[in-house]
Amino acid sequence: MSDYYERGDHRGNRAGGYHSNNRGGGHYRDDNRDRSGRREFERRSGSDQDLISRFHDIDGRSYGQYKSVIGDYDYGDFTLHIDRVQSDPYAPPSQLRVTSSPKKMGIPEELIETRDQRIAVADFLAREFAKNSAKTPELHIAKCGQEILERSYASVDKTTVELRFQCQFPARGRTIMGHSMARLADVDIPYAVMDTLDFVSEDADEHMQNLKKHVETYVDYQALQALLVQNGWIAFVANGSVLARRSGISDFPMDSAVPFTSPESLAETVTLPHAGEVTGMALKPGITVIVGGGYHGKSTLLNALQRGVYAHVPSDGRELVALLPSAMKVRAEDGRAVTSVDVSAFINDLPGGADTVSFSTENASGSTSQAASIVEAVEIGSPVLLVDEDTSATNLMIRDERMRELVADDKEPITPFVDRISGLAKNGVSTILVMGGSGDYLDVADLVLMMDSYEARDVTERARGVVEAQPRKRSDVAEFPEVKQRVMLPVKARGGKAKTKSKGVHTISLDRQDIDVSSVEQIVDGGQTEAIAWAIRALTDGERATGFDGVLTMRAALERLEDVVEQHGLDGLGGPAKSAFMVRPRMVDIAAALNRYRSLRVSE
């Protein structure tokens, strides 16, 4: 028991267990200085008591003395690693890790046999640590959303569990508050760690059941993804799914939402490892048009599908909503940069003779930006496009008969999407489209879904009757031209030293140049934005093995980068050592961010 404070019992037989009896002696050199006169410390090793005592010893000293604790400390149940100590109280917080073993923490071997299981276990631990450390303002770990994702700050294999987090070392001005830091090391950190990792104590049964449910949910989702491919489907929505969200700023399920039920004509039953037999709506390749009145659930269904590229946590409501993982939502995006994209399938013969076969602009219009996004998605190999009329450029989507009559074809440089969508489907690129204001897409639809008070109905035959009764002159272009694969060149850092960072979910900053990814709607976690920032740095830096070199296409370079991440994890992207804030992004989203990078260069 410490002289400075009392500690209550923790998890039964673990009470008071962190003050161990000499599990190793620490060492440091307090009087060594580097060439610039700054104090330099060796990495220490010792027990938890060594660390706590050291914090008490340096109470009241200058802040730089905190660096004397960098090292590895045995707490018995786990090891605490202090990898980086902030240079002053106002610098980014210090970088810490804890490691243990699944066996020591009571994580059953059968829960970590496969890679999918290990990702799910790590995601669960990251969430639990965020919850357990929330009451300690000095501790920081990235918050998790509703998606189960691969995260740099939590990892599990058959021998090791690791959690990474940050800690704000306390100070008064620039004077060390050693007794306060000792309490963090003696009480707050080990309690947060053990509340997260302990699956063996008598009161850990609920903790274990929640972990198992988390793993089972992720395994079922991955099995459903495999069944999409096996059965030749592009999407599946299970009956009983809750698609509506609580509000526009909340991703939690709406309490009073109407559960989803598949139209009988589209119902299929799958068998999953843990959920067993599940019936739901299976969407086949081709053109799916979602119609219905305003506020009846069209965009709600589309939004659930676009998030279906990720697994979701238990009780989210969308656990068994799956979409092929490289599907892309495309939209209009005024002002985005476009670099050497062949948009001639949609835009040609521009006034002034601008080249649309290798089209570039610093400030795209709505129609050119959406056309570029479609072509870029096809270039990177996306098998499904998601389009919502609410976020689309009208003049790219449709051109009705009256406008065709008023404006001659030779005066209109835009070929609307409705004329190109069948050619895309013929080339293997499906489209799921929300359209409530124009019936032109009924001509080309393979499936027409009507959302009526959040209930899905198959109205394909009825739509064909409408088309037959009210025919329109069609201008479909049967073939969609082959999309050019662009070859990328390295990019030099601007303004001296290279700087790489992200800001929330929407912004990446490279060398003081911002990349706005707010319209890349399937980026759902700030950690993904952080990882994308470092991925772009790796790709565009010509000295990196994964970098653009004037030979590799963007797609080939991304495939190489994917191999690096598979082999080395997110640390393979080359970001900060032992990053505590990266989340694995999709390669198609890295491509989307690259395509908005104004410094991108393409080989001619």
PEPERA-V830447 format. One record per residue. N is the residue number from 1. RES is the residue in one letter. OMEGA is omega in whole degrees, -180 to 180 (NA if undefined). Layout:
n	res	omega
N	RES	OMEGA
N	RES	OMEGA
This chain:
n	res	omega
1	M	-177
2	S	176
3	D	-173
4	Y	-178
5	Y	177
6	E	180
7	R	180
8	G	178
9	D	-179
10	H	176
11	R	174
12	G	-172
13	N	177
14	R	-176
15	A	176
16	G	-171
17	G	-175
18	Y	172
19	H	-175
20	S	-179
21	N	171
22	N	177
23	R	179
24	G	-178
25	G	178
26	G	174
27	H	179
28	Y	176
29	R	-170
30	D	-172
31	D	-179
32	N	179
33	R	176
34	D	-173
35	R	-179
36	S	180
37	G	178
38	R	-179
39	R	-178
40	E	-176
41	F	173
42	E	173
43	R	-175
44	R	167
45	S	-178
46	G	180
47	S	175
48	D	-180
49	Q	176
50	D	-179
51	L	-178
52	I	179
53	S	180
54	R	178
55	F	177
56	H	-177
57	D	-175
58	I	177
59	D	178
60	G	179
61	R	180
62	S	-170
63	Y	-178
64	G	180
65	Q	176
66	Y	-178
67	K	180
68	S	-178
69	V	178
70	I	-178
71	G	-172
72	D	-171
73	Y	-176
74	D	177
75	Y	-179
76	G	179
77	D	-179
78	F	175
79	T	176
80	L	179
81	H	173
82	I	-171
83	D	-180
84	R	177
85	V	-179
86	Q	-175
87	S	177
88	D	-175
89	P	-175
90	Y	178
91	A	174
92	P	-174
93	P	-179
94	S	-175
95	Q	-179
96	L	173
97	R	166
98	V	176
99	T	175
100	S	176
101	S	177
102	P	-180
103	K	-179
104	K	-178
105	M	177
106	G	176
107	I	-175
108	P	179
109	E	-177
110	E	177
111	L	-177
112	I	-178
113	E	-176
114	T	179
115	R	180
116	D	179
117	Q	-178
118	R	176
119	I	-178
120	A	179
121	V	-180
122	A	178
123	D	179
124	F	-179
125	L	178
126	A	180
127	R	-178
128	E	179
129	F	177
130	A	179
131	K	-175
132	N	180
133	S	-174
134	A	-178
135	K	178
136	T	-172
137	P	-179
138	E	-177
139	L	-177
140	H	169
141	I	-177
142	A	179
143	K	-179
144	C	175
145	G	-177
146	Q	-177
147	E	174
148	I	-171
149	L	175
150	E	-171
151	R	-179
152	S	-172
153	Y	173
154	A	179
155	S	-178
156	V	165
157	D	-173
158	K	-178
159	T	-170
160	T	168
161	V	179
162	E	172
163	L	178
164	R	180
165	F	178
166	Q	178
167	C	176
168	Q	-179
169	F	-170
170	P	180
171	A	170
172	R	-168
173	G	175
174	R	179
175	T	-177
176	I	170
177	M	-172
178	G	-180
179	H	177
180	S	179
181	M	177
182	A	177
183	R	177
184	L	-177
185	A	-175
186	D	-173
187	V	-168
188	D	-179
189	I	-179
190	P	178
191	Y	178
192	A	180
193	V	-176
194	M	173
195	D	180
196	T	-168
197	L	-173
198	D	177
199	F	-176
200	V	-178
201	S	-177
202	E	-177
203	D	-177
204	A	-176
205	D	-179
206	E	177
207	H	-180
208	M	-180
209	Q	177
210	N	177
211	L	-180
212	K	180
213	K	179
214	H	-180
215	V	-179
216	E	179
217	T	-180
218	Y	180
219	V	178
220	D	178
221	Y	-180
222	Q	176
223	A	177
224	L	176
225	Q	179
226	A	179
227	L	174
228	L	-179
229	V	-177
230	Q	-176
231	N	180
232	G	178
233	W	174
234	I	-178
235	A	177
236	F	176
237	V	-176
238	A	172
239	N	-178
240	G	178
241	S	176
242	V	-173
243	L	-176
244	A	178
245	R	-174
246	R	179
247	S	179
248	G	-180
249	I	179
250	S	179
251	D	178
252	F	-177
253	P	177
254	M	-175
255	D	-174
256	S	-175
257	A	175
258	V	179
259	P	-178
260	F	173
261	T	-178
262	S	166
263	P	-176
264	E	-177
265	S	-177
266	L	-174
267	A	175
268	E	179
269	T	178
270	V	177
271	T	-176
272	L	-173
273	P	-175
274	H	-180
275	A	-179
276	G	-179
277	E	-179
278	V	178
279	T	179
280	G	-179
281	M	176
282	A	178
283	L	-179
284	K	178
285	P	-180
286	G	-176
287	I	178
288	T	179
289	V	179
290	I	-177
291	V	178
292	G	179
293	G	178
294	G	177
295	Y	178
296	H	173
297	G	-179
298	K	-178
299	S	177
300	T	177
301	L	-180
302	L	180
303	N	177
304	A	178
305	L	-178
306	Q	174
307	R	180
308	G	172
309	V	179
310	Y	170
311	A	180
312	H	-176
313	V	176
314	P	179
315	S	176
316	D	-177
317	G	-177
318	R	-176
319	E	-178
320	L	168
321	V	-176
322	A	176
323	L	179
324	L	-166
325	P	179
326	S	176
327	A	-176
328	M	169
329	K	179
330	V	-175
331	R	173
332	A	-174
333	E	-178
334	D	172
335	G	-179
336	R	176
337	A	175
338	V	-175
339	T	172
340	S	178
341	V	178
342	D	180
343	V	-175
344	S	176
345	A	-178
346	F	-173
347	I	-178
348	N	176
349	D	178
350	L	174
351	P	-177
352	G	174
353	G	179
354	A	-177
355	D	178
356	T	174
357	V	174
358	S	-169
359	F	177
360	S	174
361	T	174
362	E	-172
363	N	-175
364	A	173
365	S	179
366	G	-177
367	S	-179
368	T	179
369	S	-180
370	Q	176
371	A	179
372	A	-179
373	S	177
374	I	-178
375	V	179
376	E	178
377	A	178
378	V	180
379	E	-175
380	I	174
381	G	179
382	S	-178
383	P	-176
384	V	173
385	L	175
386	L	-176
387	V	176
388	D	-178
389	E	-178
390	D	-178
391	T	-178
392	S	175
393	A	-175
394	T	-176
395	N	173
396	L	-175
397	M	-174
398	I	170
399	R	-171
400	D	-173
401	E	-179
402	R	179
403	M	176
404	R	179
405	E	-177
406	L	-179
407	V	-177
408	A	-178
409	D	-178
410	D	177
411	K	-178
412	E	-177
413	P	-174
414	I	168
415	T	-172
416	P	-178
417	F	-179
418	V	179
419	D	-176
420	R	-170
421	I	179
422	S	177
423	G	176
424	L	180
425	A	178
426	K	179
427	N	175
428	G	178
429	V	-179
430	S	177
431	T	169
432	I	-166
433	L	170
434	V	-179
435	M	180
436	G	-173
437	G	-179
438	S	179
439	G	-176
440	D	-178
441	Y	176
442	L	179
443	D	-171
444	V	-173
445	A	169
446	D	179
447	L	174
448	V	178
449	L	174
450	M	173
451	M	-178
452	D	-176
453	S	177
454	Y	174
455	E	-177
456	A	178
457	R	175
458	D	-179
459	V	-176
460	T	-178
461	E	178
462	R	179
463	A	178
464	R	175
465	G	177
466	V	180
467	V	-180
468	E	-179
469	A	-178
470	Q	-176
471	P	174
472	R	176
473	K	-176
474	R	180
475	S	-178
476	D	173
477	V	-169
478	A	-175
479	E	171
480	F	-174
481	P	177
482	E	-177
483	V	-179
484	K	175
485	Q	-177
486	R	177
487	V	-171
488	M	179
489	L	177
490	P	-180
491	V	178
492	K	177
493	A	180
494	R	174
495	G	176
496	G	-174
497	K	-180
498	A	178
499	K	-174
500	T	178
501	K	177
502	S	179
503	K	180
504	G	-177
505	V	-165
506	H	-172
507	T	171
508	I	179
509	S	177
510	L	178
511	D	178
512	R	175
513	Q	-177
514	D	172
515	I	-179
516	D	179
517	V	-178
518	S	179
519	S	173
520	V	-163
521	E	-177
522	Q	165
523	I	-168
524	V	-174
525	D	179
526	G	176
527	G	174
528	Q	178
529	T	177
530	E	-180
531	A	179
532	I	179
533	A	-180
534	W	176
535	A	178
536	I	177
537	R	-180
538	A	-177
539	L	-173
540	T	178
541	D	-175
542	G	-179
543	E	-179
544	R	179
545	A	-179
546	T	-167
547	G	173
548	F	-175
549	D	-178
550	G	179
551	V	-178
552	L	169
553	T	178
554	M	-178
555	R	-180
556	A	180
557	A	179
558	L	177
559	E	176
560	R	178
561	L	177
562	E	178
563	D	179
564	V	-179
565	V	177
566	E	-176
567	Q	-170
568	H	-177
569	G	-177
570	L	176
571	D	179
572	G	178
573	L	175
574	G	178
575	G	179
576	P	-179
577	A	178
578	K	-177
579	S	179
580	A	-171
581	F	-178
582	M	177
583	V	-174
584	R	177
585	P	170
586	R	179
587	M	180
588	V	178
589	D	172
590	I	178
591	A	-180
592	A	178
593	A	177
594	L	-178
595	N	177
596	R	-179
597	Y	-172
598	R	178
599	S	-180
600	L	179
601	R	-177
602	V	179
603	S	176
604	E	NA
